[in-house]
């Protein structure tokens, strides 16, 4: 290889300059890319925003049971095509041990940590 600039190096590594085939067995160390967060947008129909919110909460809770990597705290609902108006579905208040409240947004009473018998905190009976 005569040209060691980045673009020819990448072509050589992918085998384009060597007539195809596999890249060499010995290569430079590759940087590991950290996990990134992504959003899945699911469309459904509902009569009004309250019904849409309730349906979206059900979908989010069901998905989190099936797939533990689904982050309930990040779940939101919005009108189709207007994602800038997204509303949070879950409270997400930070608890004393660093956990997040998994009750629906705007719930009355104490905040609750995830799981059966999860820690409750806050001023639930004041009001």
C-alpha atoms as a printed R data frame, in Angstrom:
    type eleno elety resid chain resno       x       y      z
1   ATOM     1    CA   UNK     A     1   0.000   0.000  0.000
2   ATOM     2    CA   UNK     A     2   1.443   3.348 -1.052
3   ATOM     3    CA   UNK     A     3  -1.112   5.870  0.242
4   ATOM     4    CA   UNK     A     4  -1.646   5.894  4.012
5   ATOM     5    CA   UNK     A     5  -4.333   8.604  4.219
6   ATOM     6    CA   UNK     A     6  -7.642   7.657  5.938
7   ATOM     7    CA   UNK     A     7  -9.850   7.078  2.864
8   ATOM     8    CA   UNK     A     8  -7.411   4.772  0.990
9   ATOM     9    CA   UNK     A     9  -6.648   2.985  4.266
10  ATOM    10    CA   UNK     A    10 -10.350   2.254  4.806
11  ATOM    11    CA   UNK     A    11 -10.705   0.977  1.234
12  ATOM    12    CA   UNK     A    12  -7.662  -1.237  1.710
13  ATOM    13    CA   UNK     A    13  -8.986  -2.537  5.043
14  ATOM    14    CA   UNK     A    14 -12.304  -3.497  3.461
15  ATOM    15    CA   UNK     A    15 -10.536  -5.289  0.626
16  ATOM    16    CA   UNK     A    16 -11.470  -2.892 -2.188
17  ATOM    17    CA   UNK     A    17  -7.822  -2.397 -3.257
18  ATOM    18    CA   UNK     A    18  -6.970  -6.082 -2.899
19  ATOM    19    CA   UNK     A    19  -9.678  -7.383 -5.198
20  ATOM    20    CA   UNK     A    20 -12.282  -7.951 -2.483
21  ATOM    21    CA   UNK     A    21 -11.972 -10.530  0.225
22  ATOM    22    CA   UNK     A    22 -11.551 -10.177  3.946
23  ATOM    23    CA   UNK     A    23  -9.616  -7.395  5.716
24  ATOM    24    CA   UNK     A    24  -6.214  -8.357  7.135
25  ATOM    25    CA   UNK     A    25  -6.167 -10.434 10.326
26  ATOM    26    CA   UNK     A    26  -4.037  -7.919 12.210
27  ATOM    27    CA   UNK     A    27  -5.597  -4.472 12.414
28  ATOM    28    CA   UNK     A    28  -5.426  -1.451 14.634
29  ATOM    29    CA   UNK     A    29  -7.557  -1.443 17.788
30  ATOM    30    CA   UNK     A    30 -11.079  -0.207 17.224
31  ATOM    31    CA   UNK     A    31 -12.754   2.182 19.610
32  ATOM    32    CA   UNK     A    32 -15.779   0.695 21.386
33  ATOM    33    CA   UNK     A    33 -18.964   2.682 20.904
34  ATOM    34    CA   UNK     A    34 -21.056   3.071 24.093
35  ATOM    35    CA   UNK     A    35 -24.715   2.082 24.108
36  ATOM    36    CA   UNK     A    36 -26.992   4.784 22.794
37  ATOM    37    CA   UNK     A    37 -30.657   5.415 23.585
38  ATOM    38    CA   UNK     A    38 -33.247   5.154 20.847
39  ATOM    39    CA   UNK     A    39 -36.994   5.745 20.672
40  ATOM    40    CA   UNK     A    40 -39.630   3.498 19.126
41  ATOM    41    CA   UNK     A    41 -42.682   5.375 17.920
42  ATOM    42    CA   UNK     A    42 -45.821   3.208 17.895
43  ATOM    43    CA   UNK     A    43 -48.949   4.511 16.218
44  ATOM    44    CA   UNK     A    44 -52.454   3.690 17.466
45  ATOM    45    CA   UNK     A    45 -55.903   5.256 17.410
46  ATOM    46    CA   UNK     A    46 -57.818   6.645 20.389
47  ATOM    47    CA   UNK     A    47 -60.888   8.812 20.898
48  ATOM    48    CA   UNK     A    48 -59.133  11.602 22.794
49  ATOM    49    CA   UNK     A    49 -55.892  12.431 24.586
50  ATOM    50    CA   UNK     A    50 -56.990  10.834 27.874
51  ATOM    51    CA   UNK     A    51 -57.784   7.539 26.148
52  ATOM    52    CA   UNK     A    52 -54.514   7.746 24.194
53  ATOM    53    CA   UNK     A    53 -52.590   8.316 27.420
54  ATOM    54    CA   UNK     A    54 -54.204   5.279 29.070
55  ATOM    55    CA   UNK     A    55 -53.549   3.058 26.045
56  ATOM    56    CA   UNK     A    56 -49.933   4.239 25.803
57  ATOM    57    CA   UNK     A    57 -49.369   3.504 29.514
58  ATOM    58    CA   UNK     A    58 -50.681  -0.028 28.964
59  ATOM    59    CA   UNK     A    59 -48.392  -0.563 25.959
60  ATOM    60    CA   UNK     A    60 -45.350   0.784 27.824
61  ATOM    61    CA   UNK     A    61 -45.989  -1.367 30.915
62  ATOM    62    CA   UNK     A    62 -46.561  -4.488 28.807
63  ATOM    63    CA   UNK     A    63 -43.391  -3.901 26.788
64  ATOM    64    CA   UNK     A    64 -41.351  -3.349 29.953
65  ATOM    65    CA   UNK     A    65 -42.518  -6.732 31.273
66  ATOM    66    CA   UNK     A    66 -41.528  -8.476 28.053
67  ATOM    67    CA   UNK     A    67 -38.313  -6.522 27.486
68  ATOM    68    CA   UNK     A    68 -36.532  -5.217 30.622
69  ATOM    69    CA   UNK     A    69 -34.356  -2.853 28.577
70  ATOM    70    CA   UNK     A    70 -37.419  -0.705 27.793
71  ATOM    71    CA   UNK     A    71 -37.138   2.433 29.935
72  ATOM    72    CA   UNK     A    72 -40.564   3.231 31.378
73  ATOM    73    CA   UNK     A    73 -39.435   6.647 32.572
74  ATOM    74    CA   UNK     A    74 -38.768   7.733 29.010
75  ATOM    75    CA   UNK     A    75 -42.211   6.753 27.685
76  ATOM    76    CA   UNK     A    76 -44.284   9.592 26.233
77  ATOM    77    CA   UNK     A    77 -47.414  10.096 24.140
78  ATOM    78    CA   UNK     A    78 -48.062  12.723 21.453
79  ATOM    79    CA   UNK     A    79 -50.455  13.402 18.610
80  ATOM    80    CA   UNK     A    80 -49.384  11.583 15.439
81  ATOM    81    CA   UNK     A    81 -46.984  13.675 13.407
82  ATOM    82    CA   UNK     A    82 -46.383  16.218 16.177
83  ATOM    83    CA   UNK     A    83 -43.728  14.644 18.406
84  ATOM    84    CA   UNK     A    84 -42.724  18.055 19.765
85  ATOM    85    CA   UNK     A    85 -45.910  17.978 21.869
86  ATOM    86    CA   UNK     A    86 -45.004  14.718 23.611
87  ATOM    87    CA   UNK     A    87 -46.197  14.299 27.200
88  ATOM    88    CA   UNK     A    88 -44.497  12.037 29.758
89  ATOM    89    CA   UNK     A    89 -46.506   8.982 30.736
90  ATOM    90    CA   UNK     A    90 -44.831   8.174 34.056
91  ATOM    91    CA   UNK     A    91 -43.946  10.298 37.090
92  ATOM    92    CA   UNK     A    92 -40.207   9.608 37.244
93  ATOM    93    CA   UNK     A    93 -39.696  11.448 40.568
94  ATOM    94    CA   UNK     A    94 -36.311  10.669 42.094
95  ATOM    95    CA   UNK     A    95 -36.490   8.697 45.344
96  ATOM    96    CA   UNK     A    96 -34.180   8.681 48.372
97  ATOM    97    CA   UNK     A    97 -32.222   5.643 47.129
98  ATOM    98    CA   UNK     A    98 -31.908   6.863 43.532
99  ATOM    99    CA   UNK     A    99 -34.889   4.923 42.178
100 ATOM   100    CA   UNK     A   100 -37.551   6.554 39.996
101 ATOM   101    CA   UNK     A   101 -41.298   6.591 40.594
102 ATOM   102    CA   UNK     A   102 -43.112   4.257 38.194
103 ATOM   103    CA   UNK     A   103 -46.648   5.592 38.769
104 ATOM   104    CA   UNK     A   104 -48.404   7.452 35.971
105 ATOM   105    CA   UNK     A   105 -47.622  11.150 35.590
106 ATOM   106    CA   UNK     A   106 -49.684  13.420 37.840
107 ATOM   107    CA   UNK     A   107 -50.684  10.610 40.227
108 ATOM   108    CA   UNK     A   108 -51.997  11.479 43.706
109 ATOM   109    CA   UNK     A   109 -50.330  10.167 46.835
110 ATOM   110    CA   UNK     A   110 -46.954   8.619 47.513
111 ATOM   111    CA   UNK     A   111 -44.351   7.884 44.866
112 ATOM   112    CA   UNK     A   112 -43.503   4.201 44.374
113 ATOM   113    CA   UNK     A   113 -40.313   2.414 43.360
114 ATOM   114    CA   UNK     A   114 -40.568  -0.371 40.770
115 ATOM   115    CA   UNK     A   115 -41.327  -3.954 41.722
116 ATOM   116    CA   UNK     A   116 -43.736  -5.547 44.169
117 ATOM   117    CA   UNK     A   117 -43.363  -3.965 47.576
118 ATOM   118    CA   UNK     A   118 -41.256  -1.133 46.156
119 ATOM   119    CA   UNK     A   119 -40.325   1.714 48.486
120 ATOM   120    CA   UNK     A   120 -42.890   4.510 48.803
121 ATOM   121    CA   UNK     A   121 -41.885   8.100 49.600
122 ATOM   122    CA   UNK     A   122 -43.200  11.644 49.607
123 ATOM   123    CA   UNK     A   123 -46.106  13.532 51.128
124 ATOM   124    CA   UNK     A   124 -48.857  11.183 49.992
125 ATOM   125    CA   UNK     A   125 -51.484  11.889 52.629
126 ATOM   126    CA   UNK     A   126 -51.088  15.662 52.759
127 ATOM   127    CA   UNK     A   127 -53.702  17.468 50.886
